Amino acid sequence: MIILVSNDDGIQAKGIHLVVEALQGLGDIYVSAPDQEQSAASHSITVNQPLRAKEVEFPGAVKAWAVSGRPADCVKLAIEHNFIEKPDLVISGINHGANIGTDILYSGTVGAAMEGYLCGSSAIAISQCSKKVSMDYGAAFLRRLVEGWLEQADRPRIMLNVNIPPLPAEEIKGFRWTRQGWRWYKNAFEERQDPHGKPYYWLHGDAYDADDDGDTDCSAIAAGYVSVTPLHNDMCDHAVLARLSANSFIKE
């Protein structure tokens, strides 16, 4: 099996090294990751400037490249420029910070995994919801998840978003299969001044979960469970499409 590992925290981040270490023995592991942090890059790609990829040493990987672009660039370049054979599995993470609810839309971690899925591979994005908690449990959970997937006789092509709750390993209650919840932020742009007296703005805000009926990723994390959410690239609202097709409000 060929495994491609990426992230949005950069190739030097601890989380990506833990992933490669955790998956030893499951296949040939390659790494293609940003040469610097690219958090909140979503699924953006580089189109107006060149990409540069430098081959680097990476313990546990057959080969590794530090790429000047976005997380999705790293995966796209490795697969479509034939740095490697088409991977069976693309893994992105382990990310520092949660990617639940509407975070998914902004997440470079999910963007890298989704690019692998669009290229025809199975993909997993994995995040640790707190920067203050060890990622060791997340790495071990990822190993079990991949092993379980490999044991499936009719191994499905998957795109999973995994989040580890912000708890010590002994306090995590297990895992839940979940749907994407609704997390939003009370954003506040703090205005500051640069040394020349010109204003600039710094985004920060507090998260709140507006959808909490017990079966969402947000609910699972809040209850102390790992959330595992299947995703796909189809953003069409099929229920609304069916209703509008039957009763269109657009006049002919």
Backbone as JSON, one array per atom type, in Angstrom:
{
  "sequence": "MIILVSNDDGIQAKGIHLVVEALQGLGDIYVSAPDQEQSAASHSITVNQPLRAKEVEFPGAVKAWAVSGRPADCVKLAIEHNFIEKPDLVISGINHGANIGTDILYSGTVGAAMEGYLCGSSAIAISQCSKKVSMDYGAAFLRRLVEGWLEQADRPRIMLNVNIPPLPAEEIKGFRWTRQGWRWYKNAFEERQDPHGKPYYWLHGDAYDADDDGDTDCSAIAAGYVSVTPLHNDMCDHAVLARLSANSFIKE",
  "N": [[0.84, -1.19, 0.0], [0.43, 2.25, -0.73], [1.0, 5.22, 0.93], [0.3, 8.59, 1.31], [1.29, 11.4, 3.07], [0.32, 14.49, 4.45], [-0.16, 17.92, 5.58], [-1.32, 20.96, 7.26], [0.11, 22.4, 9.01], [2.75, 22.54, 8.45], [5.83, 21.03, 7.36], [7.64, 20.56, 9.38], [6.19, 20.23, 11.67], [5.09, 18.66, 14.71], [2.9, 16.89, 14.63], [2.69, 15.7, 12.05], [4.94, 14.13, 11.94], [4.36, 12.31, 13.95], [2.25, 10.93, 12.73], [3.52, 9.6, 10.57], [5.25, 7.98, 12.01], [3.4, 6.43, 13.45], [2.2, 4.89, 11.46], [4.01, 3.08, 10.5], [5.01, 0.14, 8.83], [2.62, -0.4, 7.6], [2.63, 0.22, 4.97], [4.23, 1.77, 2.07], [5.43, 4.86, 2.83], [5.04, 8.21, 1.99], [5.81, 11.71, 2.04], [4.44, 14.86, 1.49], [4.39, 18.09, 2.07], [3.57, 21.43, 3.3], [6.15, 23.95, 3.26], [6.03, 25.77, 5.24], [3.8, 27.01, 7.83], [0.36, 26.72, 6.99], [-2.21, 27.23, 7.92], [-5.8, 27.41, 7.88], [-6.01, 27.55, 5.14], [-7.86, 26.33, 3.63], [-9.23, 24.79, 0.72], [-7.63, 25.94, -1.13], [-5.54, 26.56, -4.0], [-2.4, 27.09, -5.67], [-2.08, 29.32, -8.3], [-1.05, 31.54, -9.61], [1.66, 31.82, -9.31], [4.89, 30.22, -9.24], [5.32, 26.84, -8.04], [7.49, 25.4, -5.69], [9.36, 22.54, -4.89], [11.17, 20.88, -2.55], [13.23, 18.17, -2.01], [13.5, 16.46, 1.01], [14.98, 15.12, 4.03], [13.2, 12.76, 5.95], [12.33, 11.11, 8.74], [11.3, 7.74, 8.6], [9.9, 7.92, 6.24], [9.7, 7.03, 2.77], [10.3, 8.89, 0.74], [10.34, 12.48, 0.87], [8.89, 15.73, 0.49], [9.24, 19.21, 0.79], [7.04, 21.73, 0.18], [6.35, 24.79, -1.48], [3.77, 25.76, -1.54], [0.18, 25.64, -0.88], [-1.67, 23.38, 1.35], [-3.39, 21.7, -0.27], [-2.06, 22.0, -2.71], [0.26, 20.56, -2.19], [-0.54, 17.87, -2.06], [-1.77, 17.57, -4.55], [0.35, 18.12, -6.33], [2.18, 16.05, -5.71], [0.73, 13.78, -6.52], [-0.32, 14.3, -9.15], [1.86, 15.16, -10.6], [3.32, 12.98, -10.58], [5.2, 12.39, -8.58], [4.98, 10.28, -6.92], [3.54, 6.95, -7.16], [-0.02, 6.6, -7.67], [-1.54, 7.13, -4.61], [-2.9, 4.8, -2.23], [-4.02, 5.75, 0.04], [-4.48, 8.91, 1.5], [-3.34, 10.93, 4.05], [-3.92, 13.58, 6.26], [-2.53, 15.63, 8.66], [-1.26, 15.16, 12.02], [-3.41, 17.69, 12.99], [-2.97, 20.75, 14.8], [-5.42, 21.84, 16.81], [-9.01, 22.11, 16.6], [-11.08, 20.78, 13.97], [-13.98, 20.93, 13.36], [-17.55, 21.01, 12.69], [-18.38, 24.02, 11.05], [-15.74, 24.71, 10.81], [-14.58, 23.0, 9.04], [-14.88, 24.03, 6.49], [-12.96, 25.98, 6.3], [-10.59, 24.74, 6.77], [-7.24, 23.89, 6.19], [-6.15, 21.43, 6.66], [-8.26, 19.6, 6.21], [-8.64, 20.34, 3.57], [-6.31, 19.37, 2.26], [-6.66, 16.59, 2.58], [-9.09, 16.27, 1.21], [-8.31, 16.92, -1.38], [-6.76, 14.7, -1.99], [-8.82, 12.8, -2.01], [-10.35, 13.74, -4.18], [-8.57, 13.15, -6.16], [-8.88, 10.49, -6.39], [-8.12, 8.77, -4.34], [-8.49, 7.16, -1.12], [-9.03, 9.02, 1.91], [-8.01, 10.67, 4.93], [-8.5, 13.12, 7.31], [-7.08, 14.38, 10.24], [-7.33, 15.73, 13.49], [-6.21, 17.25, 16.53], [-8.0, 18.52, 19.15], [-7.06, 20.27, 21.08], [-4.22, 22.26, 21.78], [-2.85, 21.81, 24.03], [-2.83, 19.22, 24.8], [-1.45, 15.95, 24.59], [-0.61, 14.44, 21.44], [-0.44, 11.75, 21.18], [-2.48, 9.86, 21.68], [-4.19, 10.38, 19.53], [-2.56, 9.63, 17.37], [-2.33, 6.88, 17.86], [-5.02, 6.14, 17.66], [-5.48, 6.73, 14.96], [-3.86, 4.79, 13.76], [-5.3, 2.44, 14.46], [-7.67, 2.95, 13.14], [-6.88, 2.98, 10.41], [-5.9, 0.37, 10.17], [-8.28, -1.07, 10.62], [-9.77, -0.26, 8.39], [-8.22, -1.37, 6.33], [-8.74, -4.04, 6.72], [-11.21, -4.48, 5.67], [-13.16, -6.35, 3.47], [-14.45, -5.45, 1.16], [-13.19, -3.01, 0.7], [-14.0, 0.27, 1.12], [-13.88, 3.41, -0.74], [-13.0, 6.15, 1.05], [-13.6, 9.29, 2.73], [-12.7, 10.74, 5.49], [-13.19, 12.75, 8.37], [-11.52, 13.28, 11.25], [-11.59, 14.0, 14.69], [-9.96, 14.57, 17.74], [-10.84, 14.66, 21.12], [-10.26, 17.36, 23.54], [-8.79, 16.14, 25.79], [-7.06, 14.23, 28.34], [-5.71, 11.0, 27.52], [-6.79, 8.91, 29.11], [-9.27, 9.85, 29.8], [-10.85, 9.94, 27.57], [-13.77, 8.75, 26.04], [-14.24, 7.0, 23.98], [-15.27, 6.49, 20.59], [-17.37, 8.13, 18.13], [-19.43, 7.76, 15.27], [-20.24, 10.45, 13.28], [-22.18, 13.3, 12.12], [-21.52, 16.33, 10.28], [-21.48, 19.17, 12.27], [-22.71, 22.41, 13.32], [-20.71, 24.9, 13.79], [-19.85, 28.06, 14.89], [-18.34, 31.35, 15.0], [-17.96, 34.09, 17.18], [-16.77, 36.5, 15.81], [-14.19, 38.9, 16.14], [-12.59, 41.7, 15.02], [-9.67, 42.97, 15.91], [-8.39, 46.17, 15.98], [-5.26, 47.46, 15.21], [-2.15, 49.31, 15.23], [0.48, 49.8, 12.91], [4.11, 50.32, 12.95], [4.24, 52.66, 11.48], [1.99, 54.02, 11.97], [-0.27, 53.24, 10.61], [-3.4, 51.55, 10.26], [-4.03, 48.08, 11.03], [-5.58, 44.82, 11.05], [-6.56, 42.23, 13.27], [-7.75, 39.04, 13.39], [-9.82, 37.43, 15.69], [-11.75, 35.35, 17.92], [-14.56, 33.85, 19.66], [-15.65, 30.49, 19.81], [-18.81, 28.96, 19.2], [-21.26, 26.39, 19.42], [-23.91, 25.83, 17.42], [-25.59, 23.79, 16.78], [-26.72, 21.17, 18.33], [-27.65, 18.36, 18.77], [-26.83, 15.9, 19.52], [-25.78, 14.05, 17.65], [-23.71, 15.11, 16.2], [-20.39, 16.16, 15.12], [-19.5, 18.23, 16.76], [-21.02, 17.78, 19.1], [-20.1, 15.25, 19.89], [-17.38, 15.72, 20.51], [-17.69, 17.54, 22.61], [-18.81, 15.83, 24.47], [-16.75, 14.17, 25.09], [-15.88, 12.25, 23.28], [-14.11, 10.8, 20.49], [-14.65, 12.14, 17.31], [-15.78, 10.92, 14.21], [-16.24, 11.69, 11.02], [-17.8, 11.1, 8.0], [-17.09, 12.55, 4.87], [-17.81, 14.21, 1.72], [-17.31, 15.49, -1.63], [-19.5, 16.67, -2.8], [-21.37, 19.43, -2.8], [-23.94, 20.08, -3.25], [-27.27, 20.88, -2.32], [-29.42, 18.54, -2.05], [-32.05, 18.09, -1.19], [-33.26, 20.63, -1.33], [-32.89, 21.04, -4.06], [-34.61, 19.07, -5.16], [-37.07, 20.04, -4.28], [-37.21, 22.56, -5.53], [-37.06, 21.81, -8.2], [-39.5, 20.64, -8.5], [-41.19, 22.73, -7.96], [-40.52, 25.43, -9.1], [-39.4, 28.76, -8.43], [-38.56, 30.52, -10.29], [-39.49, 32.44, -12.94], [-40.58, 31.47, -16.19]],
  "CA": [[0.0, 0.0, 0.0], [1.14, 3.53, -0.79], [0.37, 6.21, 1.79], [0.83, 9.95, 1.19], [0.98, 12.17, 4.28], [0.47, 15.93, 4.33], [-0.77, 18.66, 6.69], [-1.3, 22.4, 7.01], [0.97, 23.02, 10.02], [4.12, 22.58, 7.95], [6.52, 19.73, 7.37], [8.39, 20.4, 10.62], [5.26, 20.11, 12.8], [5.15, 17.38, 15.43], [1.8, 16.01, 14.29], [2.94, 14.93, 10.83], [5.95, 13.13, 12.29], [3.67, 11.25, 14.7], [1.49, 10.14, 11.77], [4.45, 8.71, 9.86], [5.72, 7.0, 12.98], [2.3, 5.54, 13.82], [1.78, 4.04, 10.34], [5.1, 2.23, 10.05], [4.68, -1.26, 8.6], [1.35, -0.55, 6.89], [2.83, 0.49, 3.55], [5.29, 2.72, 1.73], [4.94, 6.17, 3.25], [5.65, 9.39, 1.38], [5.37, 12.97, 2.64], [4.48, 16.1, 0.7], [3.75, 19.01, 3.01], [4.03, 22.82, 3.13], [7.42, 24.28, 3.89], [5.71, 26.62, 6.37], [2.42, 26.84, 8.25], [-0.67, 27.15, 6.03], [-3.5, 27.05, 8.57], [-6.97, 28.1, 7.31], [-5.84, 27.7, 3.69], [-9.0, 25.66, 3.02], [-8.85, 23.96, -0.43], [-7.02, 26.83, -2.12], [-4.35, 26.09, -4.72], [-1.57, 28.15, -6.22], [-2.27, 29.41, -9.75], [-0.41, 32.71, -10.19], [3.08, 31.83, -9.04], [5.41, 28.85, -9.33], [5.51, 26.01, -6.87], [8.82, 24.8, -5.53], [9.35, 21.35, -4.04], [12.53, 20.48, -2.18], [13.29, 16.87, -1.36], [14.1, 16.58, 2.34], [15.03, 13.91, 4.84], [12.06, 12.66, 6.86], [12.4, 9.77, 9.34], [10.18, 6.84, 8.4], [9.3, 8.08, 4.91], [10.53, 6.63, 1.62], [10.75, 10.19, 0.25], [9.54, 13.59, 1.39], [9.11, 17.01, -0.18], [8.73, 20.44, 1.38], [6.46, 22.43, -0.96], [6.16, 26.21, -1.18], [2.37, 26.16, -1.69], [-0.87, 25.31, 0.07], [-1.81, 21.94, 1.59], [-3.92, 21.01, -1.44], [-0.98, 21.97, -3.69], [1.23, 19.51, -1.83], [-1.11, 16.58, -2.45], [-2.0, 17.61, -6.0], [1.65, 18.04, -7.01], [2.75, 14.72, -5.52], [-0.02, 12.77, -7.27], [-0.5, 14.59, -10.57], [3.17, 15.28, -11.27], [3.93, 11.64, -10.5], [6.27, 12.21, -7.6], [4.75, 8.92, -6.43], [2.39, 6.29, -7.75], [-1.27, 7.02, -7.03], [-1.62, 6.54, -3.28], [-4.14, 4.16, -1.78], [-4.54, 6.51, 1.18], [-3.89, 10.2, 1.81], [-3.63, 11.33, 5.42], [-3.53, 14.95, 6.55], [-2.51, 15.9, 10.09], [-2.29, 15.54, 12.96], [-3.5, 19.14, 13.09], [-3.11, 21.4, 16.1], [-6.66, 22.57, 16.86], [-10.2, 21.41, 16.11], [-11.68, 20.99, 12.64], [-15.33, 20.4, 13.47], [-18.57, 21.95, 12.25], [-18.03, 24.86, 9.91], [-14.28, 24.78, 10.66], [-14.21, 22.17, 7.91], [-14.85, 24.86, 5.28], [-11.75, 26.81, 6.31], [-9.44, 23.94, 7.19], [-6.23, 23.4, 5.25], [-5.99, 20.0, 6.94], [-9.31, 18.92, 5.45], [-8.38, 20.63, 2.16], [-5.3, 18.43, 1.75], [-7.27, 15.27, 2.48], [-10.1, 16.3, 0.15], [-7.6, 16.88, -2.66], [-6.46, 13.29, -2.22], [-10.08, 12.14, -2.35], [-10.68, 14.14, -5.55], [-7.63, 12.47, -7.07], [-9.25, 9.08, -6.48], [-7.62, 8.0, -3.21], [-9.14, 7.34, 0.16], [-8.36, 10.11, 2.61], [-8.36, 10.92, 6.32], [-7.98, 14.31, 7.98], [-7.13, 14.14, 11.68], [-6.99, 16.93, 14.26], [-6.28, 17.24, 17.98], [-8.76, 19.74, 19.43], [-6.36, 21.17, 22.0], [-2.77, 22.3, 21.65], [-2.28, 21.54, 25.35], [-2.95, 17.78, 25.06], [-0.58, 15.12, 23.77], [-1.18, 13.87, 20.23], [-0.14, 10.32, 21.13], [-3.74, 9.1, 21.56], [-4.66, 10.56, 18.16], [-1.73, 8.81, 16.49], [-2.7, 5.48, 18.07], [-6.36, 5.96, 17.09], [-5.32, 6.7, 13.51], [-3.34, 3.46, 13.41], [-6.4, 1.47, 14.56], [-8.62, 3.27, 12.07], [-6.33, 2.52, 9.13], [-5.88, -1.1, 10.2], [-9.65, -1.54, 10.44], [-10.15, -0.03, 6.99], [-7.5, -2.33, 5.51], [-9.3, -5.37, 6.92], [-12.51, -4.59, 5.0], [-13.07, -7.15, 2.24], [-14.87, -4.6, 0.05], [-12.62, -1.75, 1.18], [-14.62, 1.42, 0.44], [-13.13, 4.67, -0.82], [-13.53, 6.96, 2.14], [-13.05, 10.59, 3.11], [-13.09, 10.87, 6.89], [-12.64, 13.84, 9.18], [-11.39, 12.75, 12.61], [-11.18, 14.96, 15.7], [-9.68, 14.0, 19.05], [-11.26, 15.65, 22.12], [-9.17, 18.0, 24.29], [-8.76, 15.45, 27.07], [-6.04, 13.19, 28.48], [-6.12, 9.74, 26.91], [-7.59, 8.09, 30.02], [-10.6, 10.43, 29.95], [-11.59, 9.83, 26.31], [-14.76, 7.71, 26.25], [-14.37, 6.15, 22.81], [-15.49, 7.28, 19.38], [-18.7, 8.13, 17.55], [-19.64, 8.17, 13.89], [-20.99, 11.7, 13.44], [-22.37, 14.19, 10.98], [-20.94, 17.65, 10.47], [-22.32, 20.09, 13.02], [-22.71, 23.83, 12.97], [-19.9, 25.69, 14.72], [-19.62, 29.42, 14.4], [-17.47, 32.16, 15.85], [-18.26, 35.5, 17.39], [-15.51, 37.09, 15.37], [-13.89, 40.29, 16.48], [-11.37, 42.17, 14.4], [-8.99, 43.95, 16.74], [-7.63, 47.14, 15.18], [-3.96, 47.84, 15.78], [-1.39, 50.21, 14.37], [1.86, 49.41, 12.63], [5.06, 51.37, 13.38], [4.05, 53.88, 10.69], [0.72, 54.62, 12.34], [-1.34, 52.79, 9.75], [-4.14, 50.49, 10.93], [-4.2, 46.74, 10.51], [-6.64, 44.14, 11.79], [-6.21, 40.88, 13.69], [-8.98, 38.28, 13.61], [-9.93, 36.45, 16.77], [-13.16, 35.19, 18.27], [-14.93, 32.71, 20.5], [-16.49, 29.53, 19.1], [-20.0, 28.4, 19.85], [-21.87, 25.33, 18.62], [-25.33, 26.16, 17.29], [-26.33, 22.58, 16.38], [-26.27, 20.27, 19.38], [-28.69, 17.36, 19.02], [-26.23, 14.65, 19.98], [-25.16, 13.19, 16.64], [-22.75, 15.89, 15.42], [-19.0, 16.16, 15.56], [-19.41, 19.16, 17.89], [-21.58, 17.13, 20.28], [-19.21, 14.16, 20.29], [-16.21, 16.3, 21.15], [-18.12, 18.11, 23.89], [-19.11, 14.73, 25.39], [-15.54, 13.42, 25.38], [-15.67, 11.18, 22.31], [-13.53, 11.08, 19.19], [-15.66, 12.22, 16.24], [-15.36, 10.43, 12.9], [-17.29, 12.19, 10.14], [-17.59, 10.9, 6.56], [-17.32, 13.73, 4.04], [-17.61, 14.06, 0.28], [-17.1, 16.77, -2.3], [-20.75, 17.15, -3.38], [-21.94, 20.47, -1.94], [-25.32, 20.33, -3.67], [-28.35, 20.62, -1.37], [-30.31, 17.72, -2.87], [-33.43, 18.27, -0.75], [-33.73, 21.88, -1.93], [-32.95, 20.83, -5.51], [-35.84, 18.33, -5.47], [-38.24, 20.91, -4.07], [-37.22, 23.6, -6.56], [-37.35, 21.18, -9.48], [-40.95, 20.37, -8.53], [-41.94, 23.96, -7.81], [-39.53, 26.49, -9.29], [-39.89, 30.13, -8.27], [-38.04, 31.32, -11.39], [-40.49, 32.53, -14.0], [-40.08, 31.14, -17.53]],
  "C": [[0.88, 1.24, 0.0], [0.33, 4.56, 0.0], [1.08, 7.55, 1.57], [0.36, 10.74, 2.4], [1.25, 13.64, 4.03], [-0.11, 16.6, 5.57], [-0.89, 20.13, 6.31], [-0.44, 23.14, 8.04], [2.43, 23.11, 9.59], [4.86, 21.28, 8.2], [7.33, 19.49, 8.63], [7.5, 20.17, 11.83], [5.32, 18.71, 13.41], [4.11, 16.39, 14.93], [2.06, 15.14, 13.07], [3.99, 13.85, 11.06], [5.32, 11.98, 13.08], [2.85, 10.35, 13.78], [2.4, 9.13, 11.07], [4.96, 7.62, 10.79], [4.64, 5.97, 13.29], [1.96, 4.54, 12.72], [2.89, 3.14, 9.8], [4.63, 0.78, 9.94], [3.39, -1.48, 7.84], [1.49, -0.29, 5.39], [4.02, 1.39, 3.33], [4.77, 4.13, 1.96], [5.75, 7.27, 2.58], [5.05, 10.64, 2.04], [5.5, 14.09, 1.63], [3.68, 17.12, 1.49], [4.31, 20.42, 2.83], [5.35, 23.07, 3.85], [7.25, 25.27, 5.05], [4.23, 26.47, 6.69], [1.44, 27.44, 7.24], [-2.07, 26.96, 6.62], [-4.57, 27.92, 7.91], [-6.84, 28.35, 5.82], [-6.99, 27.07, 2.92], [-8.51, 24.77, 1.86], [-8.22, 24.82, -1.52], [-5.8, 26.18, -2.75], [-3.63, 27.29, -5.32], [-1.69, 28.17, -7.73], [-1.48, 30.57, -10.38], [1.07, 32.86, -9.86], [3.6, 30.4, -9.04], [5.42, 28.15, -7.98], [6.93, 25.47, -6.85], [8.72, 23.64, -4.56], [10.79, 20.9, -3.81], [12.48, 19.13, -1.48], [14.08, 16.99, -0.06], [14.15, 15.22, 3.02], [13.86, 13.91, 5.82], [12.07, 11.25, 7.44], [11.13, 8.96, 9.11], [9.53, 6.92, 7.04], [10.26, 7.61, 3.83], [11.14, 7.87, 0.99], [9.83, 11.26, 0.82], [9.92, 14.87, 0.66], [8.49, 18.13, 0.65], [8.32, 21.35, 0.22], [6.13, 23.87, -0.57], [4.69, 26.64, -1.17], [1.47, 25.76, -0.55], [-0.94, 23.8, 0.32], [-2.35, 21.17, 0.39], [-2.89, 20.95, -2.57], [-0.06, 20.79, -3.46], [0.75, 18.14, -2.29], [-1.26, 16.51, -3.97], [-0.69, 17.43, -6.76], [2.23, 16.64, -6.91], [2.06, 13.68, -6.4], [0.0, 13.06, -8.77], [0.81, 14.81, -11.32], [3.97, 14.0, -11.13], [5.18, 11.6, -9.65], [6.21, 10.79, -7.05], [3.67, 8.28, -7.29], [1.14, 6.75, -7.02], [-1.39, 6.34, -5.67], [-2.95, 5.85, -3.03], [-4.82, 5.01, -0.72], [-3.75, 7.8, 1.33], [-4.31, 10.59, 3.22], [-3.1, 12.74, 5.65], [-3.63, 15.2, 8.05], [-1.26, 15.31, 10.73], [-2.26, 17.06, 13.15], [-3.57, 19.6, 14.54], [-4.38, 22.24, 16.09], [-7.79, 21.84, 16.17], [-10.52, 21.76, 14.67], [-13.04, 20.32, 12.64], [-16.32, 21.46, 13.0], [-18.12, 22.73, 11.03], [-16.53, 25.13, 9.8], [-13.83, 24.05, 9.4], [-14.06, 23.0, 6.63], [-13.57, 25.68, 5.17], [-10.46, 25.99, 6.44], [-8.51, 23.54, 6.05], [-5.97, 21.92, 5.44], [-7.0, 19.19, 6.14], [-9.1, 19.15, 3.94], [-7.37, 19.68, 1.53], [-5.89, 17.04, 1.57], [-8.29, 15.22, 1.34], [-9.45, 16.28, -1.23], [-7.22, 15.44, -2.99], [-7.69, 12.51, -2.63], [-10.49, 12.48, -3.78], [-9.78, 13.46, -6.57], [-7.86, 10.96, -7.11], [-8.76, 8.2, -5.35], [-8.59, 8.09, -2.04], [-8.36, 8.37, 0.96], [-8.89, 10.25, 4.02], [-7.7, 12.22, 6.76], [-8.11, 14.07, 9.48], [-6.6, 15.35, 12.44], [-7.1, 16.64, 15.75], [-6.88, 18.57, 18.42], [-8.09, 20.7, 20.4], [-4.86, 21.1, 21.78], [-2.07, 21.92, 22.95], [-2.27, 20.05, 25.69], [-2.04, 17.01, 24.11], [-1.33, 14.56, 22.56], [-1.01, 12.35, 20.15], [-1.41, 9.48, 20.98], [-4.25, 9.2, 20.13], [-3.88, 9.71, 17.18], [-2.1, 7.33, 16.62], [-4.09, 5.19, 17.5], [-6.3, 5.89, 15.58], [-4.82, 5.35, 13.05], [-4.47, 2.43, 13.43], [-7.42, 1.7, 13.45], [-8.14, 2.74, 10.72], [-6.3, 0.99, 9.08], [-7.28, -1.67, 9.98], [-10.13, -1.38, 9.01], [-9.5, -1.05, 6.08], [-8.1, -3.73, 5.61], [-10.64, -5.56, 6.21], [-12.35, -5.32, 3.66], [-13.44, -6.31, 1.02], [-14.43, -3.15, 0.32], [-13.18, -0.53, 0.44], [-13.64, 2.58, 0.3], [-13.78, 5.64, 0.14], [-12.89, 8.34, 2.16], [-13.57, 10.86, 4.52], [-12.42, 12.07, 7.53], [-12.69, 13.41, 10.64], [-10.93, 13.87, 13.54], [-11.05, 14.28, 17.05], [-10.03, 15.03, 20.12], [-10.09, 16.18, 22.94], [-9.04, 17.44, 25.7], [-7.53, 14.54, 27.14], [-6.59, 11.87, 27.98], [-7.06, 8.94, 27.81], [-9.01, 8.63, 30.21], [-11.43, 10.37, 28.67], [-12.48, 8.59, 26.36], [-14.86, 6.71, 25.1], [-14.55, 7.01, 21.58], [-16.95, 7.17, 18.95], [-18.61, 8.46, 16.06], [-20.6, 9.36, 13.93], [-21.26, 12.35, 12.09], [-21.73, 15.53, 11.29], [-21.93, 18.55, 11.2], [-22.23, 21.51, 12.51], [-21.96, 24.58, 14.04], [-19.66, 27.05, 14.1], [-18.8, 30.19, 15.4], [-18.03, 33.57, 15.98], [-16.96, 36.26, 17.09], [-15.39, 38.54, 15.8], [-12.57, 40.65, 15.82], [-10.77, 43.27, 15.28], [-8.16, 44.87, 15.85], [-6.36, 47.54, 15.93], [-3.29, 48.81, 14.82], [0.01, 49.68, 14.16], [2.8, 50.54, 13.03], [4.92, 52.68, 12.61], [2.71, 54.55, 10.98], [-0.46, 54.22, 11.49], [-2.08, 51.61, 10.4], [-4.0, 49.14, 10.23], [-5.13, 46.0, 11.47], [-6.26, 42.69, 12.06], [-7.48, 40.14, 14.09], [-8.84, 37.36, 14.81], [-11.39, 36.34, 17.14], [-13.38, 33.94, 19.09], [-15.88, 31.81, 19.72], [-17.73, 29.2, 19.91], [-20.64, 27.43, 18.87], [-23.38, 25.53, 18.6], [-26.2, 24.95, 16.98], [-25.91, 21.47, 17.32], [-27.36, 19.26, 19.73], [-28.12, 15.98, 19.31], [-25.55, 13.8, 18.94], [-24.15, 13.93, 15.78], [-21.34, 15.74, 15.94], [-18.82, 17.08, 16.77], [-19.89, 18.51, 19.18], [-20.67, 16.03, 20.8], [-17.99, 14.69, 21.04], [-16.56, 16.85, 22.52], [-18.38, 17.02, 24.92], [-17.89, 13.86, 25.69], [-15.26, 12.25, 24.47], [-14.87, 11.68, 21.11], [-14.67, 11.15, 18.18], [-15.03, 11.74, 14.93], [-16.49, 10.74, 11.93], [-16.97, 11.89, 8.69], [-17.95, 12.17, 5.81], [-17.29, 13.33, 2.57], [-17.59, 15.44, -0.34], [-18.37, 17.37, -2.89], [-21.4, 18.15, -2.43], [-23.38, 20.82, -2.33], [-26.3, 20.01, -2.54], [-29.44, 19.86, -2.13], [-31.77, 17.87, -2.47], [-34.03, 19.54, -1.36], [-33.85, 21.74, -3.44], [-34.24, 20.11, -5.89], [-37.07, 19.22, -5.32], [-38.35, 21.97, -5.16], [-37.51, 23.02, -7.95], [-38.84, 20.93, -9.64], [-41.76, 21.66, -8.52], [-40.98, 25.15, -7.89], [-40.15, 27.87, -9.09], [-39.36, 31.06, -9.35], [-39.06, 31.29, -12.53], [-39.85, 32.24, -15.35], [-40.15, 32.4, -18.41]]
}
